[in-house]
Amino acid sequence: MPKNLLCSKFVTFCRLCEGKSLAGPYVSIPVLKAQTWLAGVVILLSFTNAFAESEFSTFWQKFKSAIIAGDKAAVAEITNFPLSMPYGIKTVKNKQDFLRRYDEMFKGEANAVQCFAKSEPRKESAKRYEIYCPFKDTPNDMENAPIRFMFELTKGDWRFVGLDNVNE
């Protein structure tokens, strides 16, 4: 492309970005509509993150309440399958497997009821939160909290997606 033509296209693009009509100083309707649309997209994107955080807060209260109440079925409904498990432990394949192995996950190495009552998940990214719990034999040792419960935004809903022992 000749240098003159490239420069000409660049100037045209810049004038459009500044909201100027190519015919003169008056802003054209299509440019105004494009700017309004772009402003709307920017505003929506800024609210998406805040919306996801408030959605997670609602999810967390529901999840935590179900764990504390021992409502296995409610926890299973907000769990993503297959559920990731620590190294060397088979994944939880489905709801039936989850219900059968519930105590292994929430009363095994960590006491989830005690941990969730005291701790809050931390945000890892816009689509991921994690909470670390101590071993059930040392419930107050938050400095050594290797049991990680992971939550992700999947297909528009927050879900419990995995359990891990970060020491393994």
Secondary structure, DSSP 4 states (H G I P E B T S, - for coil): --HHHHHHHHHHHHHHHTT-BTTBSSPPHHHHHHHHHHHHHHHHHHHHHHHHHHHHHHHHHHHHHHHHHT-HHHHHHTEEEEEE--TTS--B-SHHHHHHHHHHHHSSSS-HHHHHHH---EEEETTEEEEEE--TTSTT-TTS--EEEEEEEETTEEEEEEEEETT-
